[in-house]
Amino acid sequence: MPLPTIEWEGDSAGRVRLIDQTLLPTELKFVYCEDIKSIWHAIKTLMVRGAPAIGIAAAMGVVLGMKDVHAKDADIFFKELKQVSSYLRTARPTAVNLFWGIARMERIAEENKNKSVREIKEALLHEAIKIQNEDKVICRQIGENGAGLLKDGNGVLTHCNAGGLATADYGTALAVLFKAQEQGKHIKVYADETRPLLQGARLTAWELQHAGIDVTLICDSMAAHVMKLGKVQCVIVGADRIAANGDTANKIGTYGVSILAKEHGIPFYVAAPVSTFDLSIKSGGDIPIEERSPEEITNGFGRRTAPEGVKVFNPAFDVTPAKNITAIITEKGVIAKPSAENIQRLLGTFVS
Ligand code: MRU
């Protein structure tokens, strides 16, 4: 990434600086979040988006939420922390990294509960930045682990944006492409535009162009045709939440792409950090799916494209069953034929 998607500025009384992803690719503008409401709003409206980046934003949101709490009494401080965490959890329901990031922050506060309020706040900021720094390393490892799956000259289809914008840096699905390119492989990427909010067109195409990767933009409805023409040898997407059995929630349309890949005998890979697994959920049917406003479909980007009063269904994610996934690429290694057993084998005792 030419610029980090999210940064903390200053000490524990500081602020968050974000790239406003809703304005890309025509405008590269920073937004500054000084309080919890503004970071909540930034997550809700997709100024900051993509599961790992949401996790980082939520962790930094906890620091913002606690910065004006000056309680000397630990009970009051922890009561406030509970409220801050509960509020942030309402920003978006599907990406588990949001809940994971907040849980890590609560844990660190608990571990420091015998310290002064100032020291607990410092520990919270330290943890939020640690989550961000760890994500940088994790993304590189995902790239390393996945790049071997690509051969020189391969065509790859991707859906939505799982790049540097969606993470601390480098991405998950796009990390695999960046690494393959660093290894000297020539990869041709087909980016689904990803209706309704066009993360593929606006963000993935922008990132890949910046990285000098050969990228061709297609409408979502063209994926089957592109596969039939033999232009892609695999699909790589990111994930928002992976159930214990490998069923994977990702941007709406991903499930359809997985069916198309199966029909055409094309491997379908999911690239995601371990923090995106939710082992408390047995299968994909239990993953909460966010529904967003009808205007995203009827008034996409300022112009009405549907009759007034028409009924709209706008789920932001869908679930790809594990049986359609060839492998999940994580920082710990590649899980071929994802199943509860294969996932447990790689993740060991890890529970998100
Ligand atoms: O609604 P969004 O833009 O937050 O959805 C993002 C995705 O679906 C990504 O593919 C996923 O979060 C992985 S990002 C590394």
Boltz pocket constraint, residues with backbone or C-beta under 6 A from the ligand:
constraints:
  - pocket:
      binder: B
      contacts: [[A, 46], [A, 48], [A, 49], [A, 50], [A, 51], [A, 52], [A, 95], [A, 159], [A, 160], [A, 161], [A, 162], [A, 163], [A, 166], [A, 167], [A, 171], [A, 172], [A, 173], [A, 199], [A, 237], [A, 238], [A, 239], [A, 240], [A, 250], [A, 251], [A, 252], [A, 271], [A, 316]]
      max_distance: 6.0
